[in-house]
Amino acid sequence: MHLLAAHRLTGILLSDLPMRWAHSQQVLSQARKLAPVVGNARVVLAVSAILHDVGYASAAVDTGQHMIDGARYLARLGCDPLVCSLVAYHSSSEWEAAELGLAPALAEFERPPSDLLDAITFCDLTSGPDGAPVDATSRLDEVLCRYAPDHVVHRAVSAARPALLAMVARVEERLAARPGGYPM
Ligand SMILES: [Fe+2]
């Protein structure tokens, strides 16, 4: 799927979720900043970034885990399998799937290459829920505050927190190592 088509589709699917739409546009903006460190995958990353939360759209809701629901929805549209994989696995998906007994559903999709999974997770975790840029630590703290301690998202994000921050740190190291250094 081309980026323009992905952008239009996401805008339509999230039209009644304006904060998710604003967040998704910021995730795309972060993906564009990573273009110098992801090489030929920059378009795949950008398309996956704008689409990553379509699983919240009413047209896509199925299992209730938005990463899996979004990936399934996009697979039904014939979307690139790598884009579906990045949507399926982004951020705390593996931990949420384990909490929800949805690991088999997640396994419908191939786990994406680690460098790209790090990249989309970085983009998501440095984009606030309202579309403002944030640092990943604040973002995770905000998610933990938004969901009650017994909620699956709270439990999954608590367990995933060290791994997620390590993913973000790896991307920051790659950005800092490029000529010109960290662009943000
Ligand atoms: Fe997101």
Boltz pocket constraint, residues with backbone or C-beta under 6 A from the ligand:
constraints:
  - pocket:
      binder: B
      contacts: [[A, 23], [A, 27], [A, 52], [A, 53], [A, 124]]
      max_distance: 6.0
